[in-house]
Amino acid sequence: MTTNRPAWLSPQGCEQVRDELERLLLEHRAGFQPEHDADADADAWARHRWRERRIRHLQELLLTAEIGSAPPDDGLVEAGMLLTVQFDGSSKEETVLLGDGDVPAAADVEVYSTASPIGRALLGAIEGETRTCQLPVGRTVSVTVLTARPYRHDVPVLE
């Protein structure tokens, strides 16, 4: 399932994407150039192709992402929301950020991608609602949204 909505990244996530892109571009320019290396092995070629794909992905992400714009504080689960959830009726609460990309927002919060099974299941939920999803391992879990607030990168996450 694909959507036309832009990816959402926190300001920290955006900074991490930029840092990774800069590092990969430097490695790419200074490193292995398979077209000039007749002795290149298959692993070197694979790393080179992976690096090129990752560079393109990060560039596209930076060009199209919504960066840090907070969604409305309406209790509706969407990208950019800091969620307090409970799994399978557990008494333990977890705080997570629903976002995009494979980079964290900050060191003090775990990010669930909107493309993950749990992220897809939670999109559009409201506070108090329980959703179920099937994990890649085949197990089904239920997740209850206790709170949904816009993520603010300047406010520490309290658990």
MODELLER restraints for C-alpha pairs under 7 A, 6 or more apart:
rsr = mdl.restraints
at = mdl.atoms
rsr.add(forms.Gaussian(group=physical.xy_distance, feature=features.Distance(at['CA:6:A'], at['CA:64:A']), mean=6.02, stdev=0.5))
rsr.add(forms.Gaussian(group=physical.xy_distance, feature=features.Distance(at['CA:6:A'], at['CA:65:A']), mean=5.31, stdev=0.5))
rsr.add(forms.Gaussian(group=physical.xy_distance, feature=features.Distance(at['CA:6:A'], at['CA:66:A']), mean=6.27, stdev=0.5))
rsr.add(forms.Gaussian(group=physical.xy_distance, feature=features.Distance(at['CA:7:A'], at['CA:65:A']), mean=4.65, stdev=0.5))
rsr.add(forms.Gaussian(group=physical.xy_distance, feature=features.Distance(at['CA:7:A'], at['CA:66:A']), mean=6.07, stdev=0.5))
rsr.add(forms.Gaussian(group=physical.xy_distance, feature=features.Distance(at['CA:7:A'], at['CA:100:A']), mean=5.41, stdev=0.5))
rsr.add(forms.Gaussian(group=physical.xy_distance, feature=features.Distance(at['CA:8:A'], at['CA:65:A']), mean=5.49, stdev=0.5))
rsr.add(forms.Gaussian(group=physical.xy_distance, feature=features.Distance(at['CA:8:A'], at['CA:66:A']), mean=4.82, stdev=0.5))
rsr.add(forms.Gaussian(group=physical.xy_distance, feature=features.Distance(at['CA:8:A'], at['CA:67:A']), mean=5.90, stdev=0.5))
rsr.add(forms.Gaussian(group=physical.xy_distance, feature=features.Distance(at['CA:8:A'], at['CA:79:A']), mean=6.05, stdev=0.5))
rsr.add(forms.Gaussian(group=physical.xy_distance, feature=features.Distance(at['CA:8:A'], at['CA:80:A']), mean=6.43, stdev=0.5))
rsr.add(forms.Gaussian(group=physical.xy_distance, feature=features.Distance(at['CA:8:A'], at['CA:99:A']), mean=5.63, stdev=0.5))
rsr.add(forms.Gaussian(group=physical.xy_distance, feature=features.Distance(at['CA:8:A'], at['CA:100:A']), mean=5.23, stdev=0.5))
rsr.add(forms.Gaussian(group=physical.xy_distance, feature=features.Distance(at['CA:9:A'], at['CA:65:A']), mean=6.58, stdev=0.5))
rsr.add(forms.Gaussian(group=physical.xy_distance, feature=features.Distance(at['CA:9:A'], at['CA:66:A']), mean=6.28, stdev=0.5))
rsr.add(forms.Gaussian(group=physical.xy_distance, feature=features.Distance(at['CA:9:A'], at['CA:67:A']), mean=4.91, stdev=0.5))
rsr.add(forms.Gaussian(group=physical.xy_distance, feature=features.Distance(at['CA:9:A'], at['CA:68:A']), mean=5.97, stdev=0.5))
rsr.add(forms.Gaussian(group=physical.xy_distance, feature=features.Distance(at['CA:9:A'], at['CA:99:A']), mean=6.19, stdev=0.5))
rsr.add(forms.Gaussian(group=physical.xy_distance, feature=features.Distance(at['CA:9:A'], at['CA:100:A']), mean=5.98, stdev=0.5))
rsr.add(forms.Gaussian(group=physical.xy_distance, feature=features.Distance(at['CA:10:A'], at['CA:67:A']), mean=5.67, stdev=0.5))
rsr.add(forms.Gaussian(group=physical.xy_distance, feature=features.Distance(at['CA:10:A'], at['CA:68:A']), mean=4.53, stdev=0.5))
rsr.add(forms.Gaussian(group=physical.xy_distance, feature=features.Distance(at['CA:10:A'], at['CA:105:A']), mean=5.29, stdev=0.5))
rsr.add(forms.Gaussian(group=physical.xy_distance, feature=features.Distance(at['CA:11:A'], at['CA:67:A']), mean=6.03, stdev=0.5))
rsr.add(forms.Gaussian(group=physical.xy_distance, feature=features.Distance(at['CA:11:A'], at['CA:68:A']), mean=5.35, stdev=0.5))
rsr.add(forms.Gaussian(group=physical.xy_distance, feature=features.Distance(at['CA:12:A'], at['CA:105:A']), mean=5.17, stdev=0.5))
rsr.add(forms.Gaussian(group=physical.xy_distance, feature=features.Distance(at['CA:12:A'], at['CA:106:A']), mean=6.03, stdev=0.5))
rsr.add(forms.Gaussian(group=physical.xy_distance, feature=features.Distance(at['CA:13:A'], at['CA:103:A']), mean=5.46, stdev=0.5))
rsr.add(forms.Gaussian(group=physical.xy_distance, feature=features.Distance(at['CA:13:A'], at['CA:104:A']), mean=5.55, stdev=0.5))
rsr.add(forms.Gaussian(group=physical.xy_distance, feature=features.Distance(at['CA:13:A'], at['CA:105:A']), mean=4.72, stdev=0.5))
rsr.add(forms.Gaussian(group=physical.xy_distance, feature=features.Distance(at['CA:14:A'], at['CA:67:A']), mean=6.83, stdev=0.5))
rsr.add(forms.Gaussian(group=physical.xy_distance, feature=features.Distance(at['CA:16:A'], at['CA:103:A']), mean=6.88, stdev=0.5))
rsr.add(forms.Gaussian(group=physical.xy_distance, feature=features.Distance(at['CA:17:A'], at['CA:58:A']), mean=6.56, stdev=0.5))
rsr.add(forms.Gaussian(group=physical.xy_distance, feature=features.Distance(at['CA:21:A'], at['CA:55:A']), mean=6.09, stdev=0.5))
rsr.add(forms.Gaussian(group=physical.xy_distance, feature=features.Distance(at['CA:21:A'], at['CA:58:A']), mean=6.35, stdev=0.5))
rsr.add(forms.Gaussian(group=physical.xy_distance, feature=features.Distance(at['CA:24:A'], at['CA:51:A']), mean=6.81, stdev=0.5))
rsr.add(forms.Gaussian(group=physical.xy_distance, feature=features.Distance(at['CA:24:A'], at['CA:55:A']), mean=6.78, stdev=0.5))
rsr.add(forms.Gaussian(group=physical.xy_distance, feature=features.Distance(at['CA:34:A'], at['CA:40:A']), mean=6.17, stdev=0.5))
rsr.add(forms.Gaussian(group=physical.xy_distance, feature=features.Distance(at['CA:34:A'], at['CA:45:A']), mean=6.51, stdev=0.5))
rsr.add(forms.Gaussian(group=physical.xy_distance, feature=features.Distance(at['CA:70:A'], at['CA:80:A']), mean=6.09, stdev=0.5))
rsr.add(forms.Gaussian(group=physical.xy_distance, feature=features.Distance(at['CA:70:A'], at['CA:150:A']), mean=5.61, stdev=0.5))
rsr.add(forms.Gaussian(group=physical.xy_distance, feature=features.Distance(at['CA:70:A'], at['CA:151:A']), mean=6.54, stdev=0.5))
rsr.add(forms.Gaussian(group=physical.xy_distance, feature=features.Distance(at['CA:71:A'], at['CA:80:A']), mean=6.27, stdev=0.5))
rsr.add(forms.Gaussian(group=physical.xy_distance, feature=features.Distance(at['CA:71:A'], at['CA:150:A']), mean=5.83, stdev=0.5))
rsr.add(forms.Gaussian(group=physical.xy_distance, feature=features.Distance(at['CA:72:A'], at['CA:150:A']), mean=6.74, stdev=0.5))
rsr.add(forms.Gaussian(group=physical.xy_distance, feature=features.Distance(at['CA:73:A'], at['CA:149:A']), mean=5.76, stdev=0.5))
rsr.add(forms.Gaussian(group=physical.xy_distance, feature=features.Distance(at['CA:73:A'], at['CA:150:A']), mean=5.83, stdev=0.5))
rsr.add(forms.Gaussian(group=physical.xy_distance, feature=features.Distance(at['CA:75:A'], at['CA:126:A']), mean=5.61, stdev=0.5))
rsr.add(forms.Gaussian(group=physical.xy_distance, feature=features.Distance(at['CA:75:A'], at['CA:127:A']), mean=5.63, stdev=0.5))
rsr.add(forms.Gaussian(group=physical.xy_distance, feature=features.Distance(at['CA:75:A'], at['CA:147:A']), mean=6.91, stdev=0.5))
rsr.add(forms.Gaussian(group=physical.xy_distance, feature=features.Distance(at['CA:75:A'], at['CA:148:A']), mean=4.99, stdev=0.5))
rsr.add(forms.Gaussian(group=physical.xy_distance, feature=features.Distance(at['CA:75:A'], at['CA:149:A']), mean=6.40, stdev=0.5))
rsr.add(forms.Gaussian(group=physical.xy_distance, feature=features.Distance(at['CA:76:A'], at['CA:124:A']), mean=5.94, stdev=0.5))
rsr.add(forms.Gaussian(group=physical.xy_distance, feature=features.Distance(at['CA:76:A'], at['CA:125:A']), mean=5.89, stdev=0.5))
rsr.add(forms.Gaussian(group=physical.xy_distance, feature=features.Distance(at['CA:76:A'], at['CA:126:A']), mean=4.68, stdev=0.5))
rsr.add(forms.Gaussian(group=physical.xy_distance, feature=features.Distance(at['CA:76:A'], at['CA:127:A']), mean=6.94, stdev=0.5))
rsr.add(forms.Gaussian(group=physical.xy_distance, feature=features.Distance(at['CA:76:A'], at['CA:148:A']), mean=6.62, stdev=0.5))
rsr.add(forms.Gaussian(group=physical.xy_distance, feature=features.Distance(at['CA:77:A'], at['CA:122:A']), mean=6.52, stdev=0.5))
rsr.add(forms.Gaussian(group=physical.xy_distance, feature=features.Distance(at['CA:77:A'], at['CA:123:A']), mean=5.30, stdev=0.5))
rsr.add(forms.Gaussian(group=physical.xy_distance, feature=features.Distance(at['CA:77:A'], at['CA:124:A']), mean=5.09, stdev=0.5))
rsr.add(forms.Gaussian(group=physical.xy_distance, feature=features.Distance(at['CA:77:A'], at['CA:125:A']), mean=5.28, stdev=0.5))
rsr.add(forms.Gaussian(group=physical.xy_distance, feature=features.Distance(at['CA:77:A'], at['CA:126:A']), mean=6.05, stdev=0.5))
rsr.add(forms.Gaussian(group=physical.xy_distance, feature=features.Distance(at['CA:77:A'], at['CA:148:A']), mean=6.12, stdev=0.5))
rsr.add(forms.Gaussian(group=physical.xy_distance, feature=features.Distance(at['CA:78:A'], at['CA:98:A']), mean=6.92, stdev=0.5))
rsr.add(forms.Gaussian(group=physical.xy_distance, feature=features.Distance(at['CA:78:A'], at['CA:123:A']), mean=5.34, stdev=0.5))
rsr.add(forms.Gaussian(group=physical.xy_distance, feature=features.Distance(at['CA:78:A'], at['CA:124:A']), mean=6.25, stdev=0.5))
rsr.add(forms.Gaussian(group=physical.xy_distance, feature=features.Distance(at['CA:79:A'], at['CA:98:A']), mean=5.09, stdev=0.5))
rsr.add(forms.Gaussian(group=physical.xy_distance, feature=features.Distance(at['CA:79:A'], at['CA:99:A']), mean=4.85, stdev=0.5))
rsr.add(forms.Gaussian(group=physical.xy_distance, feature=features.Distance(at['CA:79:A'], at['CA:114:A']), mean=6.76, stdev=0.5))
rsr.add(forms.Gaussian(group=physical.xy_distance, feature=features.Distance(at['CA:80:A'], at['CA:97:A']), mean=6.74, stdev=0.5))
rsr.add(forms.Gaussian(group=physical.xy_distance, feature=features.Distance(at['CA:80:A'], at['CA:98:A']), mean=5.73, stdev=0.5))
rsr.add(forms.Gaussian(group=physical.xy_distance, feature=features.Distance(at['CA:80:A'], at['CA:99:A']), mean=5.56, stdev=0.5))
rsr.add(forms.Gaussian(group=physical.xy_distance, feature=features.Distance(at['CA:80:A'], at['CA:150:A']), mean=6.00, stdev=0.5))
rsr.add(forms.Gaussian(group=physical.xy_distance, feature=features.Distance(at['CA:80:A'], at['CA:151:A']), mean=5.68, stdev=0.5))
rsr.add(forms.Gaussian(group=physical.xy_distance, feature=features.Distance(at['CA:81:A'], at['CA:97:A']), mean=5.84, stdev=0.5))
rsr.add(forms.Gaussian(group=physical.xy_distance, feature=features.Distance(at['CA:81:A'], at['CA:98:A']), mean=5.60, stdev=0.5))
rsr.add(forms.Gaussian(group=physical.xy_distance, feature=features.Distance(at['CA:81:A'], at['CA:148:A']), mean=5.95, stdev=0.5))
rsr.add(forms.Gaussian(group=physical.xy_distance, feature=features.Distance(at['CA:81:A'], at['CA:149:A']), mean=5.31, stdev=0.5))
rsr.add(forms.Gaussian(group=physical.xy_distance, feature=features.Distance(at['CA:81:A'], at['CA:150:A']), mean=4.40, stdev=0.5))
rsr.add(forms.Gaussian(group=physical.xy_distance, feature=features.Distance(at['CA:81:A'], at['CA:151:A']), mean=5.14, stdev=0.5))
rsr.add(forms.Gaussian(group=physical.xy_distance, feature=features.Distance(at['CA:82:A'], at['CA:95:A']), mean=6.92, stdev=0.5))
rsr.add(forms.Gaussian(group=physical.xy_distance, feature=features.Distance(at['CA:82:A'], at['CA:96:A']), mean=5.76, stdev=0.5))
rsr.add(forms.Gaussian(group=physical.xy_distance, feature=features.Distance(at['CA:82:A'], at['CA:97:A']), mean=4.45, stdev=0.5))
rsr.add(forms.Gaussian(group=physical.xy_distance, feature=features.Distance(at['CA:82:A'], at['CA:98:A']), mean=6.44, stdev=0.5))
rsr.add(forms.Gaussian(group=physical.xy_distance, feature=features.Distance(at['CA:82:A'], at['CA:148:A']), mean=5.74, stdev=0.5))
rsr.add(forms.Gaussian(group=physical.xy_distance, feature=features.Distance(at['CA:82:A'], at['CA:149:A']), mean=5.22, stdev=0.5))
rsr.add(forms.Gaussian(group=physical.xy_distance, feature=features.Distance(at['CA:82:A'], at['CA:150:A']), mean=5.79, stdev=0.5))
rsr.add(forms.Gaussian(group=physical.xy_distance, feature=features.Distance(at['CA:82:A'], at['CA:151:A']), mean=5.02, stdev=0.5))
rsr.add(forms.Gaussian(group=physical.xy_distance, feature=features.Distance(at['CA:83:A'], at['CA:95:A']), mean=5.52, stdev=0.5))
rsr.add(forms.Gaussian(group=physical.xy_distance, feature=features.Distance(at['CA:83:A'], at['CA:96:A']), mean=5.28, stdev=0.5))
rsr.add(forms.Gaussian(group=physical.xy_distance, feature=features.Distance(at['CA:83:A'], at['CA:97:A']), mean=6.03, stdev=0.5))
rsr.add(forms.Gaussian(group=physical.xy_distance, feature=features.Distance(at['CA:83:A'], at['CA:145:A']), mean=6.88, stdev=0.5))
rsr.add(forms.Gaussian(group=physical.xy_distance, feature=features.Distance(at['CA:83:A'], at['CA:147:A']), mean=5.57, stdev=0.5))
rsr.add(forms.Gaussian(group=physical.xy_distance, feature=features.Distance(at['CA:83:A'], at['CA:148:A']), mean=4.61, stdev=0.5))
rsr.add(forms.Gaussian(group=physical.xy_distance, feature=features.Distance(at['CA:83:A'], at['CA:149:A']), mean=6.52, stdev=0.5))
rsr.add(forms.Gaussian(group=physical.xy_distance, feature=features.Distance(at['CA:84:A'], at['CA:93:A']), mean=6.37, stdev=0.5))
rsr.add(forms.Gaussian(group=physical.xy_distance, feature=features.Distance(at['CA:84:A'], at['CA:94:A']), mean=5.50, stdev=0.5))
rsr.add(forms.Gaussian(group=physical.xy_distance, feature=features.Distance(at['CA:84:A'], at['CA:95:A']), mean=4.46, stdev=0.5))
rsr.add(forms.Gaussian(group=physical.xy_distance, feature=features.Distance(at['CA:84:A'], at['CA:96:A']), mean=6.54, stdev=0.5))
rsr.add(forms.Gaussian(group=physical.xy_distance, feature=features.Distance(at['CA:84:A'], at['CA:145:A']), mean=6.19, stdev=0.5))
rsr.add(forms.Gaussian(group=physical.xy_distance, feature=features.Distance(at['CA:84:A'], at['CA:146:A']), mean=5.32, stdev=0.5))
rsr.add(forms.Gaussian(group=physical.xy_distance, feature=features.Distance(at['CA:84:A'], at['CA:147:A']), mean=5.07, stdev=0.5))
rsr.add(forms.Gaussian(group=physical.xy_distance, feature=features.Distance(at['CA:84:A'], at['CA:148:A']), mean=6.65, stdev=0.5))
rsr.add(forms.Gaussian(group=physical.xy_distance, feature=features.Distance(at['CA:85:A'], at['CA:93:A']), mean=5.62, stdev=0.5))
rsr.add(forms.Gaussian(group=physical.xy_distance, feature=features.Distance(at['CA:85:A'], at['CA:94:A']), mean=5.31, stdev=0.5))
rsr.add(forms.Gaussian(group=physical.xy_distance, feature=features.Distance(at['CA:85:A'], at['CA:95:A']), mean=6.42, stdev=0.5))
rsr.add(forms.Gaussian(group=physical.xy_distance, feature=features.Distance(at['CA:85:A'], at['CA:143:A']), mean=6.49, stdev=0.5))
rsr.add(forms.Gaussian(group=physical.xy_distance, feature=features.Distance(at['CA:85:A'], at['CA:144:A']), mean=5.44, stdev=0.5))
rsr.add(forms.Gaussian(group=physical.xy_distance, feature=features.Distance(at['CA:85:A'], at['CA:145:A']), mean=4.68, stdev=0.5))
rsr.add(forms.Gaussian(group=physical.xy_distance, feature=features.Distance(at['CA:85:A'], at['CA:146:A']), mean=5.35, stdev=0.5))
rsr.add(forms.Gaussian(group=physical.xy_distance, feature=features.Distance(at['CA:86:A'], at['CA:92:A']), mean=6.30, stdev=0.5))
rsr.add(forms.Gaussian(group=physical.xy_distance, feature=features.Distance(at['CA:86:A'], at['CA:93:A']), mean=5.03, stdev=0.5))
rsr.add(forms.Gaussian(group=physical.xy_distance, feature=features.Distance(at['CA:86:A'], at['CA:94:A']), mean=6.31, stdev=0.5))
rsr.add(forms.Gaussian(group=physical.xy_distance, feature=features.Distance(at['CA:86:A'], at['CA:143:A']), mean=5.67, stdev=0.5))
rsr.add(forms.Gaussian(group=physical.xy_distance, feature=features.Distance(at['CA:86:A'], at['CA:144:A']), mean=5.23, stdev=0.5))
rsr.add(forms.Gaussian(group=physical.xy_distance, feature=features.Distance(at['CA:86:A'], at['CA:145:A']), mean=6.85, stdev=0.5))
rsr.add(forms.Gaussian(group=physical.xy_distance, feature=features.Distance(at['CA:87:A'], at['CA:141:A']), mean=6.96, stdev=0.5))
rsr.add(forms.Gaussian(group=physical.xy_distance, feature=features.Distance(at['CA:87:A'], at['CA:142:A']), mean=5.77, stdev=0.5))
rsr.add(forms.Gaussian(group=physical.xy_distance, feature=features.Distance(at['CA:87:A'], at['CA:143:A']), mean=4.59, stdev=0.5))
rsr.add(forms.Gaussian(group=physical.xy_distance, feature=features.Distance(at['CA:87:A'], at['CA:144:A']), mean=6.47, stdev=0.5))
rsr.add(forms.Gaussian(group=physical.xy_distance, feature=features.Distance(at['CA:88:A'], at['CA:141:A']), mean=6.05, stdev=0.5))
rsr.add(forms.Gaussian(group=physical.xy_distance, feature=features.Distance(at['CA:88:A'], at['CA:142:A']), mean=4.89, stdev=0.5))
rsr.add(forms.Gaussian(group=physical.xy_distance, feature=features.Distance(at['CA:88:A'], at['CA:143:A']), mean=6.12, stdev=0.5))
rsr.add(forms.Gaussian(group=physical.xy_distance, feature=features.Distance(at['CA:95:A'], at['CA:159:A']), mean=6.63, stdev=0.5))
rsr.add(forms.Gaussian(group=physical.xy_distance, feature=features.Distance(at['CA:96:A'], at['CA:109:A']), mean=5.98, stdev=0.5))
rsr.add(forms.Gaussian(group=physical.xy_distance, feature=features.Distance(at['CA:96:A'], at['CA:110:A']), mean=5.08, stdev=0.5))
rsr.add(forms.Gaussian(group=physical.xy_distance, feature=features.Distance(at['CA:96:A'], at['CA:111:A']), mean=5.65, stdev=0.5))
rsr.add(forms.Gaussian(group=physical.xy_distance, feature=features.Distance(at['CA:96:A'], at['CA:112:A']), mean=6.62, stdev=0.5))
rsr.add(forms.Gaussian(group=physical.xy_distance, feature=features.Distance(at['CA:97:A'], at['CA:109:A']), mean=6.68, stdev=0.5))
rsr.add(forms.Gaussian(group=physical.xy_distance, feature=features.Distance(at['CA:97:A'], at['CA:110:A']), mean=6.19, stdev=0.5))
rsr.add(forms.Gaussian(group=physical.xy_distance, feature=features.Distance(at['CA:97:A'], at['CA:111:A']), mean=4.71, stdev=0.5))
rsr.add(forms.Gaussian(group=physical.xy_distance, feature=features.Distance(at['CA:97:A'], at['CA:112:A']), mean=6.05, stdev=0.5))
rsr.add(forms.Gaussian(group=physical.xy_distance, feature=features.Distance(at['CA:98:A'], at['CA:111:A']), mean=5.83, stdev=0.5))
rsr.add(forms.Gaussian(group=physical.xy_distance, feature=features.Distance(at['CA:98:A'], at['CA:112:A']), mean=4.96, stdev=0.5))
rsr.add(forms.Gaussian(group=physical.xy_distance, feature=features.Distance(at['CA:98:A'], at['CA:113:A']), mean=5.91, stdev=0.5))
rsr.add(forms.Gaussian(group=physical.xy_distance, feature=features.Distance(at['CA:98:A'], at['CA:114:A']), mean=6.28, stdev=0.5))
rsr.add(forms.Gaussian(group=physical.xy_distance, feature=features.Distance(at['CA:98:A'], at['CA:119:A']), mean=6.77, stdev=0.5))
rsr.add(forms.Gaussian(group=physical.xy_distance, feature=features.Distance(at['CA:99:A'], at['CA:111:A']), mean=6.27, stdev=0.5))
rsr.add(forms.Gaussian(group=physical.xy_distance, feature=features.Distance(at['CA:99:A'], at['CA:112:A']), mean=6.13, stdev=0.5))
rsr.add(forms.Gaussian(group=physical.xy_distance, feature=features.Distance(at['CA:99:A'], at['CA:113:A']), mean=5.12, stdev=0.5))
rsr.add(forms.Gaussian(group=physical.xy_distance, feature=features.Distance(at['CA:99:A'], at['CA:114:A']), mean=5.90, stdev=0.5))
rsr.add(forms.Gaussian(group=physical.xy_distance, feature=features.Distance(at['CA:100:A'], at['CA:113:A']), mean=4.95, stdev=0.5))
rsr.add(forms.Gaussian(group=physical.xy_distance, feature=features.Distance(at['CA:100:A'], at['CA:114:A']), mean=5.85, stdev=0.5))
rsr.add(forms.Gaussian(group=physical.xy_distance, feature=features.Distance(at['CA:101:A'], at['CA:113:A']), mean=6.61, stdev=0.5))
rsr.add(forms.Gaussian(group=physical.xy_distance, feature=features.Distance(at['CA:104:A'], at['CA:110:A']), mean=6.71, stdev=0.5))
rsr.add(forms.Gaussian(group=physical.xy_distance, feature=features.Distance(at['CA:104:A'], at['CA:111:A']), mean=5.70, stdev=0.5))
rsr.add(forms.Gaussian(group=physical.xy_distance, feature=features.Distance(at['CA:105:A'], at['CA:111:A']), mean=6.88, stdev=0.5))
rsr.add(forms.Gaussian(group=physical.xy_distance, feature=features.Distance(at['CA:108:A'], at['CA:157:A']), mean=6.54, stdev=0.5))
rsr.add(forms.Gaussian(group=physical.xy_distance, feature=features.Distance(at['CA:109:A'], at['CA:157:A']), mean=6.83, stdev=0.5))
rsr.add(forms.Gaussian(group=physical.xy_distance, feature=features.Distance(at['CA:112:A'], at['CA:119:A']), mean=5.99, stdev=0.5))
rsr.add(forms.Gaussian(group=physical.xy_distance, feature=features.Distance(at['CA:113:A'], at['CA:119:A']), mean=5.62, stdev=0.5))
rsr.add(forms.Gaussian(group=physical.xy_distance, feature=features.Distance(at['CA:114:A'], at['CA:120:A']), mean=5.41, stdev=0.5))
rsr.add(forms.Gaussian(group=physical.xy_distance, feature=features.Distance(at['CA:117:A'], at['CA:133:A']), mean=6.29, stdev=0.5))
rsr.add(forms.Gaussian(group=physical.xy_distance, feature=features.Distance(at['CA:117:A'], at['CA:134:A']), mean=6.75, stdev=0.5))
rsr.add(forms.Gaussian(group=physical.xy_distance, feature=features.Distance(at['CA:117:A'], at['CA:135:A']), mean=6.20, stdev=0.5))
rsr.add(forms.Gaussian(group=physical.xy_distance, feature=features.Distance(at['CA:118:A'], at['CA:133:A']), mean=6.12, stdev=0.5))
rsr.add(forms.Gaussian(group=physical.xy_distance, feature=features.Distance(at['CA:121:A'], at['CA:131:A']), mean=6.26, stdev=0.5))
rsr.add(forms.Gaussian(group=physical.xy_distance, feature=features.Distance(at['CA:121:A'], at['CA:132:A']), mean=6.63, stdev=0.5))
rsr.add(forms.Gaussian(group=physical.xy_distance, feature=features.Distance(at['CA:121:A'], at['CA:133:A']), mean=5.87, stdev=0.5))
rsr.add(forms.Gaussian(group=physical.xy_distance, feature=features.Distance(at['CA:122:A'], at['CA:131:A']), mean=6.54, stdev=0.5))
rsr.add(forms.Gaussian(group=physical.xy_distance, feature=features.Distance(at['CA:126:A'], at['CA:145:A']), mean=6.95, stdev=0.5))
rsr.add(forms.Gaussian(group=physical.xy_distance, feature=features.Distance(at['CA:127:A'], at['CA:145:A']), mean=5.19, stdev=0.5))
rsr.add(forms.Gaussian(group=physical.xy_distance, feature=features.Distance(at['CA:127:A'], at['CA:146:A']), mean=5.42, stdev=0.5))
rsr.add(forms.Gaussian(group=physical.xy_distance, feature=features.Distance(at['CA:127:A'], at['CA:147:A']), mean=5.38, stdev=0.5))
rsr.add(forms.Gaussian(group=physical.xy_distance, feature=features.Distance(at['CA:127:A'], at['CA:148:A']), mean=6.33, stdev=0.5))
rsr.add(forms.Gaussian(group=physical.xy_distance, feature=features.Distance(at['CA:128:A'], at['CA:144:A']), mean=6.38, stdev=0.5))
rsr.add(forms.Gaussian(group=physical.xy_distance, feature=features.Distance(at['CA:128:A'], at['CA:145:A']), mean=5.34, stdev=0.5))
rsr.add(forms.Gaussian(group=physical.xy_distance, feature=features.Distance(at['CA:128:A'], at['CA:146:A']), mean=5.34, stdev=0.5))
rsr.add(forms.Gaussian(group=physical.xy_distance, feature=features.Distance(at['CA:129:A'], at['CA:144:A']), mean=5.68, stdev=0.5))
rsr.add(forms.Gaussian(group=physical.xy_distance, feature=features.Distance(at['CA:129:A'], at['CA:145:A']), mean=5.71, stdev=0.5))
rsr.add(forms.Gaussian(group=physical.xy_distance, feature=features.Distance(at['CA:130:A'], at['CA:142:A']), mean=6.49, stdev=0.5))
rsr.add(forms.Gaussian(group=physical.xy_distance, feature=features.Distance(at['CA:130:A'], at['CA:143:A']), mean=5.43, stdev=0.5))
rsr.add(forms.Gaussian(group=physical.xy_distance, feature=features.Distance(at['CA:130:A'], at['CA:144:A']), mean=4.09, stdev=0.5))
rsr.add(forms.Gaussian(group=physical.xy_distance, feature=features.Distance(at['CA:130:A'], at['CA:145:A']), mean=6.37, stdev=0.5))
rsr.add(forms.Gaussian(group=physical.xy_distance, feature=features.Distance(at['CA:131:A'], at['CA:142:A']), mean=5.55, stdev=0.5))
rsr.add(forms.Gaussian(group=physical.xy_distance, feature=features.Distance(at['CA:131:A'], at['CA:143:A']), mean=5.36, stdev=0.5))
rsr.add(forms.Gaussian(group=physical.xy_distance, feature=features.Distance(at['CA:131:A'], at['CA:144:A']), mean=6.38, stdev=0.5))
rsr.add(forms.Gaussian(group=physical.xy_distance, feature=features.Distance(at['CA:132:A'], at['CA:140:A']), mean=6.73, stdev=0.5))
rsr.add(forms.Gaussian(group=physical.xy_distance, feature=features.Distance(at['CA:132:A'], at['CA:141:A']), mean=5.53, stdev=0.5))
rsr.add(forms.Gaussian(group=physical.xy_distance, feature=features.Distance(at['CA:132:A'], at['CA:142:A']), mean=4.16, stdev=0.5))
rsr.add(forms.Gaussian(group=physical.xy_distance, feature=features.Distance(at['CA:132:A'], at['CA:143:A']), mean=6.13, stdev=0.5))
rsr.add(forms.Gaussian(group=physical.xy_distance, feature=features.Distance(at['CA:133:A'], at['CA:140:A']), mean=5.53, stdev=0.5))
rsr.add(forms.Gaussian(group=physical.xy_distance, feature=features.Distance(at['CA:133:A'], at['CA:141:A']), mean=5.63, stdev=0.5))
rsr.add(forms.Gaussian(group=physical.xy_distance, feature=features.Distance(at['CA:133:A'], at['CA:142:A']), mean=6.50, stdev=0.5))
rsr.add(forms.Gaussian(group=physical.xy_distance, feature=features.Distance(at['CA:134:A'], at['CA:140:A']), mean=4.24, stdev=0.5))
rsr.add(forms.Gaussian(group=physical.xy_distance, feature=features.Distance(at['CA:134:A'], at['CA:141:A']), mean=6.43, stdev=0.5))
